[in-house]
Amino acid sequence: MINHDDALKAVESSLDRPSAARIYDYFIGGNTHYAIDREFAEKVRDRLPLMGDYCLTSRQFLGRAIRACVRAGIRQFVDIGSGLPTAGNVHEVADEESEEPDTRVLYIDNEPIALAHSTLLLADTADPERHHAIAADFLQPEDLWDRVASSDIIDVREPIALVINAVMHFIKDDENPDELLGFYRERLAPGSLLVLSQMTNENPVNEDERQALIDLLEYYETTTNPGFLRPMAEFERFFGGWPMLEPGLVYAPAWHPDERTVFASSPSESRVIGGIARKP
């Protein structure tokens, strides 16, 4: 964990290009973003008018997934690529769903700016005995898991909900996502849950949307996190063949929707797919 002064310096030094984490925060109605992020987000919205709803879909799926994990008996969460603390944080949702304040959450991100904001914002909303944010890189799995295992928050011998939400569309196939996820799946204790979601380019409604999704990837090449979209059949392999919780891998709004779920009546228009699998 970096200290408060270093966190402020990291924030100030990060404003030379848009941050994917702050762009996402802007789209879902957070308040941790700057002019450079808002300008980029509005450029994206001009080309893909529903982008904000896609991001909100990812965030809503995360909340419903965390609640399901708590109801399934999970009490510790590792959130890789957690981004910025914002509305509906994992620790807040988990504590709301649990009858006791007994859930533990370890937030992990490789962006110094995300860790800096976490340091500043978790201080106001979290229990330091149960909620931490650390720096580690999904692409360096051995180092990341060593940090998880050595934390005072997570017991890797017990079931964990490993949350990788709205992250895999920033991991290109040439970065070996299959090998990476295989590493993490192998290290989870039996009974653990794997929560995955990402944006998809499957079944665009027309040629203009197909081209808009291509343009979206080109736009994100100028940010801190270039993107990569996958159809559902390609994404499903990341669960490693583990049994899926009902209803399986689906468009995110079809995963146990509630009264707030956007795209509930037309899930395939959400551009987001997700699901939860349990380690046997």
Contacts in CASP RR format, 6 or more apart in sequence:
PFRMAT RR
TARGET T0000
AUTHOR 0000-0000-0000
METHOD contacts of the structure
MODEL  1
MINHDDALKAVESSLDRPSAARIYDYFIGGNTHYAIDREFAEKVRDRLPL
MGDYCLTSRQFLGRAIRACVRAGIRQFVDIGSGLPTAGNVHEVADEESEE
PDTRVLYIDNEPIALAHSTLLLADTADPERHHAIAADFLQPEDLWDRVAS
SDIIDVREPIALVINAVMHFIKDDENPDELLGFYRERLAPGSLLVLSQMT
NENPVNEDERQALIDLLEYYETTTNPGFLRPMAEFERFFGGWPMLEPGLV
YAPAWHPDERTVFASSPSESRVIGGIARKP
1 119 0 8 1.000
1 132 0 8 1.000
1 133 0 8 1.000
1 134 0 8 1.000
2 10 0 8 1.000
2 115 0 8 1.000
2 116 0 8 1.000
2 119 0 8 1.000
2 135 0 8 1.000
3 119 0 8 1.000
4 119 0 8 1.000
4 120 0 8 1.000
4 123 0 8 1.000
6 116 0 8 1.000
7 115 0 8 1.000
7 116 0 8 1.000
7 117 0 8 1.000
7 119 0 8 1.000
7 120 0 8 1.000
8 116 0 8 1.000
8 120 0 8 1.000
10 112 0 8 1.000
10 113 0 8 1.000
10 115 0 8 1.000
10 116 0 8 1.000
11 113 0 8 1.000
11 116 0 8 1.000
11 117 0 8 1.000
11 120 0 8 1.000
14 112 0 8 1.000
14 113 0 8 1.000
14 116 0 8 1.000
15 34 0 8 1.000
15 36 0 8 1.000
16 36 0 8 1.000
17 36 0 8 1.000
17 222 0 8 1.000
17 223 0 8 1.000
17 224 0 8 1.000
18 36 0 8 1.000
18 37 0 8 1.000
18 39 0 8 1.000
18 40 0 8 1.000
18 41 0 8 1.000
18 222 0 8 1.000
18 223 0 8 1.000
18 224 0 8 1.000
19 33 0 8 1.000
19 37 0 8 1.000
19 111 0 8 1.000
19 113 0 8 1.000
19 114 0 8 1.000
19 223 0 8 1.000
19 224 0 8 1.000
20 111 0 8 1.000
20 170 0 8 1.000
20 220 0 8 1.000
20 223 0 8 1.000
20 224 0 8 1.000
20 225 0 8 1.000
21 83 0 8 1.000
21 84 0 8 1.000
21 109 0 8 1.000
21 111 0 8 1.000
21 113 0 8 1.000
21 114 0 8 1.000
21 117 0 8 1.000
21 224 0 8 1.000
21 225 0 8 1.000
22 32 0 8 1.000
22 33 0 8 1.000
22 34 0 8 1.000
22 37 0 8 1.000
22 84 0 8 1.000
22 113 0 8 1.000
23 33 0 8 1.000
23 37 0 8 1.000
23 40 0 8 1.000
23 41 0 8 1.000
23 44 0 8 1.000
23 223 0 8 1.000
24 55 0 8 1.000
24 58 0 8 1.000
24 83 0 8 1.000
24 84 0 8 1.000
24 166 0 8 1.000
25 31 0 8 1.000
25 32 0 8 1.000
25 33 0 8 1.000
25 37 0 8 1.000
25 84 0 8 1.000
25 86 0 8 1.000
26 33 0 8 1.000
26 37 0 8 1.000
26 38 0 8 1.000
26 41 0 8 1.000
27 41 0 8 1.000
27 51 0 8 1.000
27 52 0 8 1.000
27 54 0 8 1.000
27 55 0 8 1.000
27 56 0 8 1.000
28 52 0 8 1.000
28 55 0 8 1.000
28 56 0 8 1.000
28 59 0 8 1.000
28 86 0 8 1.000
28 87 0 8 1.000
29 86 0 8 1.000
29 87 0 8 1.000
30 86 0 8 1.000
30 87 0 8 1.000
32 84 0 8 1.000
32 85 0 8 1.000
32 86 0 8 1.000
32 117 0 8 1.000
32 121 0 8 1.000
33 41 0 8 1.000
40 219 0 8 1.000
40 222 0 8 1.000
40 223 0 8 1.000
41 51 0 8 1.000
43 219 0 8 1.000
44 51 0 8 1.000
44 216 0 8 1.000
44 219 0 8 1.000
45 51 0 8 1.000
45 52 0 8 1.000
47 212 0 8 1.000
47 215 0 8 1.000
47 216 0 8 1.000
47 219 0 8 1.000
48 54 0 8 1.000
48 209 0 8 1.000
48 212 0 8 1.000
48 213 0 8 1.000
48 215 0 8 1.000
48 216 0 8 1.000
50 269 0 8 1.000
50 271 0 8 1.000
51 216 0 8 1.000
53 262 0 8 1.000
53 263 0 8 1.000
53 270 0 8 1.000
54 199 0 8 1.000
54 270 0 8 1.000
54 271 0 8 1.000
54 272 0 8 1.000
55 166 0 8 1.000
56 262 0 8 1.000
57 252 0 8 1.000
57 253 0 8 1.000
57 262 0 8 1.000
57 263 0 8 1.000
57 270 0 8 1.000
57 271 0 8 1.000
57 272 0 8 1.000
58 165 0 8 1.000
58 166 0 8 1.000
58 197 0 8 1.000
58 199 0 8 1.000
58 252 0 8 1.000
58 272 0 8 1.000
59 86 0 8 1.000
59 87 0 8 1.000
59 88 0 8 1.000
59 166 0 8 1.000
60 252 0 8 1.000
60 253 0 8 1.000
60 260 0 8 1.000
60 261 0 8 1.000
60 262 0 8 1.000
61 165 0 8 1.000
61 197 0 8 1.000
61 252 0 8 1.000
61 253 0 8 1.000
61 255 0 8 1.000
61 272 0 8 1.000
61 274 0 8 1.000
62 88 0 8 1.000
62 90 0 8 1.000
62 93 0 8 1.000
62 163 0 8 1.000
62 165 0 8 1.000
62 166 0 8 1.000
62 195 0 8 1.000
62 197 0 8 1.000
63 88 0 8 1.000
63 90 0 8 1.000
63 93 0 8 1.000
64 255 0 8 1.000
64 256 0 8 1.000
64 257 0 8 1.000
64 258 0 8 1.000
64 261 0 8 1.000
65 163 0 8 1.000
65 165 0 8 1.000
65 195 0 8 1.000
65 197 0 8 1.000
65 255 0 8 1.000
65 275 0 8 1.000
65 276 0 8 1.000
66 77 0 8 1.000
66 90 0 8 1.000
66 93 0 8 1.000
66 94 0 8 1.000
66 97 0 8 1.000
66 161 0 8 1.000
66 163 0 8 1.000
66 195 0 8 1.000
67 93 0 8 1.000
67 96 0 8 1.000
67 97 0 8 1.000
68 245 0 8 1.000
68 256 0 8 1.000
68 276 0 8 1.000
69 77 0 8 1.000
69 94 0 8 1.000
69 161 0 8 1.000
69 193 0 8 1.000
69 195 0 8 1.000
69 276 0 8 1.000
70 94 0 8 1.000
70 97 0 8 1.000
70 98 0 8 1.000
70 103 0 8 1.000
71 97 0 8 1.000
72 193 0 8 1.000
72 245 0 8 1.000
72 278 0 8 1.000
73 159 0 8 1.000
74 159 0 8 1.000
74 160 0 8 1.000
74 161 0 8 1.000
74 192 0 8 1.000
74 193 0 8 1.000
75 98 0 8 1.000
75 102 0 8 1.000
75 103 0 8 1.000
75 104 0 8 1.000
76 103 0 8 1.000
76 104 0 8 1.000
76 105 0 8 1.000
76 106 0 8 1.000
76 153 0 8 1.000
76 154 0 8 1.000
76 155 0 8 1.000
76 158 0 8 1.000
76 159 0 8 1.000
76 160 0 8 1.000
76 161 0 8 1.000
77 90 0 8 1.000
77 91 0 8 1.000
77 94 0 8 1.000
77 103 0 8 1.000
77 104 0 8 1.000
77 105 0 8 1.000
77 106 0 8 1.000
77 160 0 8 1.000
77 161 0 8 1.000
77 163 0 8 1.000
78 105 0 8 1.000
78 106 0 8 1.000
78 108 0 8 1.000
78 148 0 8 1.000
78 154 0 8 1.000
78 160 0 8 1.000
78 161 0 8 1.000
78 162 0 8 1.000
78 163 0 8 1.000
79 90 0 8 1.000
79 105 0 8 1.000
79 106 0 8 1.000
79 107 0 8 1.000
79 108 0 8 1.000
79 163 0 8 1.000
79 165 0 8 1.000
80 108 0 8 1.000
80 109 0 8 1.000
80 136 0 8 1.000
80 138 0 8 1.000
80 144 0 8 1.000
80 162 0 8 1.000
80 163 0 8 1.000
80 164 0 8 1.000
80 167 0 8 1.000
80 184 0 8 1.000
81 107 0 8 1.000
81 108 0 8 1.000
81 109 0 8 1.000
81 110 0 8 1.000
81 114 0 8 1.000
81 138 0 8 1.000
81 164 0 8 1.000
81 167 0 8 1.000
82 90 0 8 1.000
82 107 0 8 1.000
82 108 0 8 1.000
82 109 0 8 1.000
82 114 0 8 1.000
82 118 0 8 1.000
82 133 0 8 1.000
82 163 0 8 1.000
83 107 0 8 1.000
83 109 0 8 1.000
83 111 0 8 1.000
83 114 0 8 1.000
83 117 0 8 1.000
83 118 0 8 1.000
84 114 0 8 1.000
84 117 0 8 1.000
84 118 0 8 1.000
84 121 0 8 1.000
85 107 0 8 1.000
85 117 0 8 1.000
85 118 0 8 1.000
85 121 0 8 1.000
85 122 0 8 1.000
85 125 0 8 1.000
85 133 0 8 1.000
89 125 0 8 1.000
90 105 0 8 1.000
90 107 0 8 1.000
90 163 0 8 1.000
91 103 0 8 1.000
91 105 0 8 1.000
91 125 0 8 1.000
91 126 0 8 1.000
91 127 0 8 1.000
91 130 0 8 1.000
91 131 0 8 1.000
92 125 0 8 1.000
94 103 0 8 1.000
94 105 0 8 1.000
95 101 0 8 1.000
95 103 0 8 1.000
101 127 0 8 1.000
101 130 0 8 1.000
103 130 0 8 1.000
104 130 0 8 1.000
104 131 0 8 1.000
104 153 0 8 1.000
104 154 0 8 1.000
105 130 0 8 1.000
105 131 0 8 1.000
105 132 0 8 1.000
105 153 0 8 1.000
106 131 0 8 1.000
106 132 0 8 1.000
106 133 0 8 1.000
106 134 0 8 1.000
106 148 0 8 1.000
106 151 0 8 1.000
106 153 0 8 1.000
106 154 0 8 1.000
107 118 0 8 1.000
107 122 0 8 1.000
107 131 0 8 1.000
107 132 0 8 1.000
107 133 0 8 1.000
107 134 0 8 1.000
108 133 0 8 1.000
108 134 0 8 1.000
108 135 0 8 1.000
108 136 0 8 1.000
108 138 0 8 1.000
108 144 0 8 1.000
108 147 0 8 1.000
108 148 0 8 1.000
109 115 0 8 1.000
109 118 0 8 1.000
109 133 0 8 1.000
109 135 0 8 1.000
109 136 0 8 1.000
110 135 0 8 1.000
110 136 0 8 1.000
110 137 0 8 1.000
110 138 0 8 1.000
110 139 0 8 1.000
111 224 0 8 1.000
111 225 0 8 1.000
112 135 0 8 1.000
113 224 0 8 1.000
115 133 0 8 1.000
115 134 0 8 1.000
115 135 0 8 1.000
118 133 0 8 1.000
119 133 0 8 1.000
122 131 0 8 1.000
122 132 0 8 1.000
122 133 0 8 1.000
130 153 0 8 1.000
131 153 0 8 1.000
132 151 0 8 1.000
132 152 0 8 1.000
132 153 0 8 1.000
134 147 0 8 1.000
134 151 0 8 1.000
136 143 0 8 1.000
136 144 0 8 1.000
136 147 0 8 1.000
136 148 0 8 1.000
137 143 0 8 1.000
137 144 0 8 1.000
138 144 0 8 1.000
138 164 0 8 1.000
138 167 0 8 1.000
138 171 0 8 1.000
138 180 0 8 1.000
139 171 0 8 1.000
139 175 0 8 1.000
139 180 0 8 1.000
141 180 0 8 1.000
141 183 0 8 1.000
141 184 0 8 1.000
142 183 0 8 1.000
145 156 0 8 1.000
145 183 0 8 1.000
145 184 0 8 1.000
145 187 0 8 1.000
148 154 0 8 1.000
148 156 0 8 1.000
149 156 0 8 1.000
154 160 0 8 1.000
156 187 0 8 1.000
156 188 0 8 1.000
156 189 0 8 1.000
157 189 0 8 1.000
158 189 0 8 1.000
159 188 0 8 1.000
159 189 0 8 1.000
159 190 0 8 1.000
159 191 0 8 1.000
159 192 0 8 1.000
159 193 0 8 1.000
159 279 0 8 1.000
160 188 0 8 1.000
160 189 0 8 1.000
160 192 0 8 1.000
160 193 0 8 1.000
161 192 0 8 1.000
161 193 0 8 1.000
161 194 0 8 1.000
161 195 0 8 1.000
162 184 0 8 1.000
162 188 0 8 1.000
162 192 0 8 1.000
162 193 0 8 1.000
162 194 0 8 1.000
162 195 0 8 1.000
163 195 0 8 1.000
164 181 0 8 1.000
164 194 0 8 1.000
164 195 0 8 1.000
164 196 0 8 1.000
165 195 0 8 1.000
165 196 0 8 1.000
165 197 0 8 1.000
166 197 0 8 1.000
166 198 0 8 1.000
166 199 0 8 1.000
166 272 0 8 1.000
167 198 0 8 1.000
168 177 0 8 1.000
168 196 0 8 1.000
168 197 0 8 1.000
168 198 0 8 1.000
168 230 0 8 1.000
168 235 0 8 1.000
168 238 0 8 1.000
169 198 0 8 1.000
169 199 0 8 1.000
169 227 0 8 1.000
169 228 0 8 1.000
169 229 0 8 1.000
169 230 0 8 1.000
170 225 0 8 1.000
170 226 0 8 1.000
170 227 0 8 1.000
170 228 0 8 1.000
171 177 0 8 1.000
171 180 0 8 1.000
171 228 0 8 1.000
172 226 0 8 1.000
172 227 0 8 1.000
172 228 0 8 1.000
173 228 0 8 1.000
177 238 0 8 1.000
178 237 0 8 1.000
178 238 0 8 1.000
181 238 0 8 1.000
181 240 0 8 1.000
182 240 0 8 1.000
184 194 0 8 1.000
185 194 0 8 1.000
185 240 0 8 1.000
185 242 0 8 1.000
185 279 0 8 1.000
188 194 0 8 1.000
188 279 0 8 1.000
189 279 0 8 1.000
190 279 0 8 1.000
190 280 0 8 1.000
191 278 0 8 1.000
191 279 0 8 1.000
191 280 0 8 1.000
192 278 0 8 1.000
192 279 0 8 1.000
193 245 0 8 1.000
193 276 0 8 1.000
193 277 0 8 1.000
193 278 0 8 1.000
193 279 0 8 1.000
194 239 0 8 1.000
194 242 0 8 1.000
194 276 0 8 1.000
194 277 0 8 1.000
194 278 0 8 1.000
194 279 0 8 1.000
195 275 0 8 1.000
195 276 0 8 1.000
196 235 0 8 1.000
196 238 0 8 1.000
196 239 0 8 1.000
196 274 0 8 1.000
196 275 0 8 1.000
196 276 0 8 1.000
196 277 0 8 1.000
197 252 0 8 1.000
197 272 0 8 1.000
197 273 0 8 1.000
197 274 0 8 1.000
197 275 0 8 1.000
198 229 0 8 1.000
198 230 0 8 1.000
198 235 0 8 1.000
198 272 0 8 1.000
198 273 0 8 1.000
198 274 0 8 1.000
199 229 0 8 1.000
199 271 0 8 1.000
199 272 0 8 1.000
199 273 0 8 1.000
200 229 0 8 1.000
200 230 0 8 1.000
200 231 0 8 1.000
200 232 0 8 1.000
200 235 0 8 1.000
200 271 0 8 1.000
200 272 0 8 1.000
200 273 0 8 1.000
201 210 0 8 1.000
201 213 0 8 1.000
201 229 0 8 1.000
201 230 0 8 1.000
201 231 0 8 1.000
201 271 0 8 1.000
202 231 0 8 1.000
202 232 0 8 1.000
202 273 0 8 1.000
203 268 0 8 1.000
204 210 0 8 1.000
204 212 0 8 1.000
204 213 0 8 1.000
205 269 0 8 1.000
213 229 0 8 1.000
213 271 0 8 1.000
217 226 0 8 1.000
217 227 0 8 1.000
217 228 0 8 1.000
217 229 0 8 1.000
220 226 0 8 1.000
220 227 0 8 1.000
221 227 0 8 1.000
232 249 0 8 1.000
232 273 0 8 1.000
235 249 0 8 1.000
235 273 0 8 1.000
235 274 0 8 1.000
236 249 0 8 1.000
239 249 0 8 1.000
239 275 0 8 1.000
239 277 0 8 1.000
240 277 0 8 1.000
241 277 0 8 1.000
242 277 0 8 1.000
242 278 0 8 1.000
242 279 0 8 1.000
242 280 0 8 1.000
243 277 0 8 1.000
243 278 0 8 1.000
243 280 0 8 1.000
244 275 0 8 1.000
244 276 0 8 1.000
244 277 0 8 1.000
244 278 0 8 1.000
245 275 0 8 1.000
245 276 0 8 1.000
245 277 0 8 1.000
245 278 0 8 1.000
247 254 0 8 1.000
247 255 0 8 1.000
247 256 0 8 1.000
248 255 0 8 1.000
248 275 0 8 1.000
248 276 0 8 1.000
249 273 0 8 1.000
249 274 0 8 1.000
249 275 0 8 1.000
250 267 0 8 1.000
250 273 0 8 1.000
250 274 0 8 1.000
250 275 0 8 1.000
251 263 0 8 1.000
251 267 0 8 1.000
251 268 0 8 1.000
251 270 0 8 1.000
251 272 0 8 1.000
251 273 0 8 1.000
251 274 0 8 1.000
252 267 0 8 1.000
252 270 0 8 1.000
252 272 0 8 1.000
252 273 0 8 1.000
252 274 0 8 1.000
252 275 0 8 1.000
253 261 0 8 1.000
253 262 0 8 1.000
253 263 0 8 1.000
253 264 0 8 1.000
253 266 0 8 1.000
253 267 0 8 1.000
253 270 0 8 1.000
253 272 0 8 1.000
254 267 0 8 1.000
255 274 0 8 1.000
255 275 0 8 1.000
257 264 0 8 1.000
262 270 0 8 1.000
263 269 0 8 1.000
263 270 0 8 1.000
END
